[in-house]
Amino acid sequence: MMILFCGLLGVRKRVPTWRLGNASSWMRAHIWLGLMSVPMILFHGGFAMGGTLTQVLMWLLFIVVASGVHGLAVQQFFPRLLTNQVETETIYEQIPHVIEQLADEALQVIESVCGPLAPPSEPVAPPSPEDAAAASRPPARPKAKPAAPKEGSGPLREFYEKRIRDFLAAPRLSTEDLAVPARSKALFAHLRKLIPPELQDAAGRLEEICTERYALETQVRLHHWLHGWLFVHAPLSAALILLTVVHALMSFKY
């Protein structure tokens, strides 16, 4: 019964209109009953593992309780860590869109001082007849004249093409120099020595964009740690409840 009651927490979360106590009370009961179930079941089985089904049940119980304790510790620690390391938290589902916006803004900043940039090199497929015909037609209206590169913008452009563009385009950051805060700060400090004063603001904004991108990556990692344990705890809890019912039915039958 204790295990079945612990399993009702998932039902309680999906039916918030239930007026059977508040969510925090259910969570406290879930935690304490889950912890108490270990010694209770050990005494119930006489500290013997029994047959195959009993052994499976015992191991499932140990793993479920251990993952729950891990999740409880993570839930207590990581929210504070997230607040300390991420100044402005972004809704998790919107993070990919925000990353795209940062990449677009960085491109606008660099093109405003360095002129238009060629897109990253990709394999070029032969044009189709429709594309060739469209290219041969005159444009409907003349394009705006691109901004001319400012004097001394070469190092800034090279830094963007070699480091920033790939850094902002990467779906996940790993060992890039800009993904290490101290290394990133040193690289931008060196860049500022190579460009004239009128380009310092552009370099500063690019550094801010890279810092925001790193903060988003930090938030993604912490989010995975904060919720990843549920992918172990929830399905194994369901399996534990199911096998507990089977065990009870077999006990009544035999």
N, C-alpha and C positions, 0 to 999 in steps of 0.2 A: 504493500500500500504506500509506503514511503516513496518508492521509486515511481509509482504511478502518479502520486501527487507532484513530485518534482517535474514530471513530464507535462503536467498541466500548465506550467508557466508559459510554454510556447503557445498554448491555446489562449491563455489569458492575454498575451500580447496581441494576438490576432483579433480578439474580441474586446476592445477597450471599453465597450458599453456595459460589460459585466460589472455589477455593483457588489462585488464580493471582495472588498478590501482594495486598497490602492496598490499601485505597481511596486512601490518600494517594500511594502509588507510582503507581497508575494515573492519578491527577490530575496529578502532576508530568510523567509521560510524555505525557499528553494536551496539556498546556500547551506543552512544549518541542517536541514533534513538530508541533503546530499552527503554532507560530512558524517552525520550520525549513521547513515546507512552502511558505511564500511564496517564498523565494529559490530553493528547489529547482525549483519549478514554473516560475518565471521563466526559469531557466537551461534547463529542459527545453523550453520554447517558444521559446528564442532571443530572449527579450524582445519577441516579436511577439504581437499579440492574435489573429491567425488569423481563422478563420471565425466564423459566428454562435454555434455551440455553444461554441467555445473562449472567445469573449468573455463569454458568459453564465457559463461556469465560472470565469473569472478574476474577474469582478465578484462572484460568489457567494463565492469564496474570500476576497476582500478584506473583504467585509461580515461574513462569519463570523468571520474572525480579529479584525477590529476590535471586533465585539460581544463576542468572548471576552476580549479585553484589557480592555474596559470592565467586563465582569463580574468579572474577576479583581481589578481595582482596587476595585470596589464591595464585593466579598467581603472584602477586606482592611481597608477603611476603615469601612464602615457598622456592623458588629457593635460596634466600640468606641464609635461615635457613639450607637448604640442603648443601650448600657450607661450612657453618661454622661447621656443625656437622659431615659431612662425608668428610674425607680428600681426598679419591680416589673414585670417583663415578664409579659404575659398570653399564653396560647396563642392564636394568631391566630384559629383557628376559634371560640373562645369570646368574642371581643371583642364581637360584637353582643349576646350574652346579658348580658355584664357591663355594657354601656351601658344596657340595659333595667333592670338591677338598680339602677344609680346613679340613673336617673330615678325609679324607685319609692321609693328611699330619700329622695331630695330631697322628693318629695311628702309622705312621712310626716313628715319634719322640719318642713316648712312647715305642715302641718295640725295638728301637735301644739302649735303656738304661735299660729296664725292661724285655726284652725277649718277646717271643710271648704271646699274650693274647688270651684267649678263647672268642669266639663271645658271644654277649648277649644271655642269656638263652631264648629259644623259645620252644613251644610245638614240641616234636619230633614225627613225623609220622613214622609208621613202614616201613622199607625199602621194595621197590618193588623187585621182582625177578631179574630184570635187574640191579638194584643198588647193590644187594647182589653179583651178579656174577662179576660185575665190581670191587667191593671191594676185592674179592678173588684173582683177578689177580695181579701178581707182578707189581710194577711200572716200566715204561719204562726206567727211569733213577733215580738214587738216589737223594733224596731231599737235598738241602743245609742245613748244620747244623745251627739251629737257634742261634742267639746271646744269650750269657749267661747274666742273670740279673746282673747289677752292684751292688756293695755293697751299702747299704743304699737307694736303689730305692723303697723300699716298700711303704713309704708314697706317693711318686709320682704316683706309680701305683694305689694305693687306691683312690687318688684324681681324677685320670683320670676316673676310673671305676664308681665312685659314682657321679661325677659332670660333667666332661668335655664331656664324651661320649654322655650322654643323651642331654646335652646342644647343642652339634653340630648336633645331629640327629633330634632335634625337628624342625618340619616344620615352626612353629611360636613360638617366645619366649613370655613368659608371666611373671611369677613371680619367675623364677629361680634366685638363688643367683648370678650367673654369668651374668645375664641380667641386674643387677644393678651395674653400673660402680664402685661406691664407695665400695660396698660389694665385688665385684670381686677383686678389688685391695687389699683389706684387706685379703681376703682368700689366694691369691697368696703370699702376704707378709708373712703370717703365714706358708705357705707351704715351703717357702725358708728357714725358721728356722729349718725345720725338715729334710732337705736333705743335703748331703755333697757338698762341693764346685764344684766338677766335674759334678754335675747334675744341677747346676744353669742355664747353657745355655739352657738345655732342658726345664726347667721350664719357662724360659723367652720366649722361642719360643711358648710354649703352651699358655702363657698369651697373646702373640701377636695374635695368631690364634683366641682366644676367643674375643679379642678386635675387630678383623676384622669381626667376625661373628655378634657381636653386631652392628657394623657399617652398615652391610648389612641389618639387621633387621630395623634399623633406616631409611635407604633409602627406604625400602619397605613401611613402615608406611607413610612416607612423600609422596611417590609416590601415595598411595591410597588417601591421602588428596588432593593432587594436581590435580588428575584426577577423583576422585569419584563423584564430584558434576555433572559431565557431564552425569552420568546415570540418573539424575533427569532432568537436563536442556534440553538435546537433545530430548528425547522422548516426553516430555511435550510441547516443542516448536513445534514439528511436529503435535501433537494433536491440539495445538492452531491454527496453520496455516490451518489445515483441517477444523476445526469448524468455523474459520473466513470465509473461502470460502462458507461453508454451510450457515452461517448467511447472507452473502452478497446475495447469490442466493435467499434465502427466502425473503429478503427485496425487491428484484426486483419483485418477484412473487406476494407478498401480499402488 
